[in-house]
Every structure is written in C-alpha cells, then in structure tokens.
C-alpha cells in the first residue's frame, strides 16, 4: 500500500511508468540499506514473514 500511495495521482489512474518508478525507488532504498549494513538475517526474515 505504501508504494501505491507514493504515486497516487489526483485522477486515481496509474501507468506502467508509475509502477516502474516505485519499483526502482524501493530497489534503490534496499541497495542503500545493504551498503550501510542495515540488513537482517535470513532466519529473522522468515520469522517476520511468518508473523504476517
């Protein structure tokens, strides 16, 4: 939901470009996190996913 809200337009329509921009934005954030050591272990990731 958060990703969709970042590209929300007043006419409530989304384009493929909007989706790609959100995807690249999230990917860029993930790369920054990895470069700065802000990652969790695989075990912790699975625990988080199981809670959802």
C-alpha positions as CSV (number, residue, x, y, z in Angstrom):
1,X,0.0,0.0,0.0
2,X,2.8,2.4,0.9
3,X,4.3,2.1,-2.6
4,X,1.0,2.8,-4.3
5,X,0.4,5.9,-2.1
6,X,3.6,7.4,-3.2
7,X,2.5,7.6,-6.9
8,X,-1.2,8.4,-6.2
9,X,-2.4,11.0,-8.6
10,X,-5.5,13.1,-8.4
11,X,-7.2,11.2,-11.2
12,X,-6.6,7.8,-9.4
13,X,-5.0,6.2,-12.5
14,X,-1.6,4.6,-12.6
15,X,0.7,3.9,-15.5
16,X,3.4,1.4,-16.1
17,X,5.9,4.2,-15.7
18,X,4.5,4.9,-12.2
19,X,4.9,1.2,-11.2
20,X,8.5,1.1,-12.6
21,X,9.4,4.3,-10.7
22,X,8.1,2.9,-7.4
23,X,10.0,-0.4,-8.1
24,X,13.3,1.4,-8.8
25,X,12.8,3.6,-5.7
26,X,12.3,0.6,-3.5
27,X,15.3,-1.1,-5.1
28,X,17.4,1.9,-4.5
29,X,16.4,2.0,-0.9
30,X,17.2,-1.6,-0.4
31,X,20.7,-1.2,-2.0
32,X,21.4,1.7,0.3
33,X,20.4,-0.4,3.3
34,X,22.7,-3.2,2.2
35,X,25.6,-0.9,1.6
36,X,25.1,0.6,5.1
37,X,24.7,-2.7,6.9
38,X,21.0,-2.3,7.6
39,X,20.0,-5.9,6.9
40,X,18.5,-8.8,8.9
41,X,19.5,-12.5,8.8
42,X,17.6,-15.0,6.8
43,X,16.2,-16.6,9.9
44,X,14.9,-13.2,11.2
45,X,13.4,-12.5,7.8
46,X,11.5,-15.8,7.8
47,X,10.2,-15.1,11.4
48,X,8.9,-11.7,10.3
49,X,7.2,-13.3,7.2
50,X,5.6,-16.0,9.4
51,X,4.1,-13.3,11.7
52,X,2.4,-11.7,8.7
